[in-house]
C-alpha cells in the first residue's frame, strides 16, 4: 500500500472543482482512515475528512478513489463525478442523494458536496462499498477501517491445487475402450465450455450446445476437484445429432464436464436383434385417451410425446396476408416483435389463441418460421388457414404419472379462458373451458388411479357454453395448468416442498425502461421477464404462491415494486436482472444483498448465486453487499440476481438462447429450494 502516499501529496494542486455558492467550509475533526490497516495521511493544506449533518463521513473524492485504485472523471457542467475501478462504475452528482452503480439506480441518505475551498467531497461508506470494499466505523477511535478485496472476477475459480498437478494423473476407467467408443454424451447445458484438458484450469477453446450429441473417446477423474470431478473427451467435429454434418474426417478433441451431459449407453447386439417390436410395429391406439410414457420431458417438443398421432405436432397451415407483418413472442401487442413475415408466405400452425386484450386483434395464431423459431401474429392479417381438426372441441384426453406428478393432457383446442377451482366432499379440481365442446369419442368417465387422481369426469355446460373437466382426487394437494401449443396440460402434485410459501419475483425494468441493451439489440427487460415467467411456473409446480411485480412489458417504479412485495406479504423477494458494464470484456454472474437490513439476505443471495453458477457454468463474480433500493427497503429476505452481461457479446448470445434462459430459471428455483430447506421461509 506504499503507493498510496505518493498519490495524495499532490491532491490539492491537481484538482479544484467548480464551487457552488452557499457551501460550508468544514475543519478537521480528527478522523483517521485506514486502508488494509494502514493509516492514510492527507497533506495539511488538503480538506480533511469530516462528519456531515447526516452523520456520514465525507472525504475528498480523489482520496477515496485513488486509495482504492479507481479512476475519477469530473463533468463540471453536469456537476457529475464518475469513479471507475475494474468492473465497477459509480456515477454521483453534487447535492443528489441518488447515484448509479453499474447502471442501476441506488439511494444514499446524504449527498456529495463541494466545500468553499473547492474540494469535492463524497460519502466514504457509499463510495467504498460501491467499489466492493468492507467499511467499518469505530466511534471510540473516530476511525474508519476499509478492507480491500482481492477478487479477480475475470477468471474462473482455480479449483485445482497447482502444487499437486501430478495427482491428476489418475488411472483411467476400467470400462473397456471399445465400450467407451460406443457411449455417447448428450449435452444438457445451454452452452458448455470445451477445454484442452480435463479440469477448469485448462484453457477453454470452444463451446458446444444443448442437444448436441458426441461419442465419448476417453474418461478422466480429478480426485481433488470438488466441483467437477468427472471429465470426458469428445471429438467436437463429430456431432452425430440427426441432420448435422459430422465435420468430415477431421478430429478436434476436447474435454467437457460430465455434470452437464447425459450419458447414452450403447445397446448390446442381443438387444438390437431381439426381435422385439420397435415403435413403428405398435398398433395404433384409437382410444381418445391412453397412458403416455412415464417421465415425460420437462420441456415438450412440438411433437408432444405420447399424444395420438393425429393430434401431435402442427395442427394446420396458414398463408400470410400482409407485408412486413410483425411476428411476436406471445399472443398480444404487449409481447415484443421478433421478426417480420410477408404476404404469400406459408407456415405450419401450432396454436390458436383468443387474446381478449385488444378491441381489434383478439385472435392470434402461433406458427413455426423457416429457421425453426416460433412466433405469433394477429389472425386479422392471416389470409388463409387450414386446420387439421376442429379447435372448438376436445378430441382426446390422456394421462400419465411419474415420481413428481400426474399429468392430464387434452386437445387440440384453441387457447380459451379457463375457470379453474377446487371443491370438497369429495375432493376435486374443476376446469371449465369457455366456448369448447367435447368430441363424440370423449368418454364421460376415465379411470386413472394414480397417487393423486382417481378418475377424470367430463361434461358440457349449456348455460355458459363451456366444457367441464373434473378430476376426482385421491389426495388433495395442488395443481398447475399450462398451454403447450394447442394442448392444455394439467398437473397435480402429491408433494409440494414450497407449499404455503409466498414468493415475490421482480423482473427488472419494463415498458419504456428497457434496462441494459446488448450490442446485438437484446433488451434486459425482455430477458428478465422471460426468465421470471419460467421461474414462476416452476415455483408453482413446487407448491409456492408466486406473485410478480410485472407479468407483461410494462413500467413499474422501484417504490411500487417494494410496495407490491410488502402489500402481498411475501416470504422472500427476488429481483431478476441482466448486467451491463462499460467494458465489454466483463462477464459472469453475481448476486446482491443489503447488509443494512434482514440478516437472512446474505444466505438467500449465496444460495441463489451457488445454484446459478452450478446451472450456468458462468464466471463467479461473487455475492456482493449493495444498497439497491428494491432489496434495501424490502420487508422480507431479499436478493437481486444479475444472470449475465448483455454488454459482453458472448453472454448476450447466451441470453438470447431459450435453453440458457431455462437453466437460469432452474438455478433461481433451486437456490430458493436450498434456502427454504435450511431456513423455513414461512417461519420469519
Protein Blocks (a to p, Z undefined) as FASTA:
>chain_A
ZZmmmmmmmmmmmpccdddehiacdddehiacdeehiacdddfklccddddfkopacddf
klmmmmnopacdddfklopacddehjaccdddehiabdceehiacddfbdcdddfkopac
ddfklmmmmnopacdddfklopacddddfbdfkbccdfbdfklmmmmmccddfbdfklmm
mpccddfbfbacddfbecjkbccfbdcdehiacddfbdcddfklmklmbccdddfklccb
ghiaehijbdcdddddfklcccdddddfklmmnopacfklpccdfbfbdcddehiafbdc
fbdghiafklgcjfbdcddfbehiacdfbecfkbccfbdcdehiacddfbdcdeklafkl
mcccddddfkopacdddfklpmbdcdfbdfkbcfbdcddddfkbccddeddddddddddd
ddehiaddddddehiacdfklcfbdcfkpaklmbdcddddfklopaddddddfbdcbddd
ddehjaccddddfbdfkgoiacddddeeeijlnbjadfkopafklmmmmmmmmmmmmmmm
nopacddfbfbdcdddfklmmmmmmmnopabdcdddddddfblkbgcddddddfklcfkl
mmmmmmmmmmmmmmnopacebjaddfbfklmmpcbdcddddfbafklmklmmmmmpmklm
mmmmmmmmmmmmmmmmmmcfklZZ
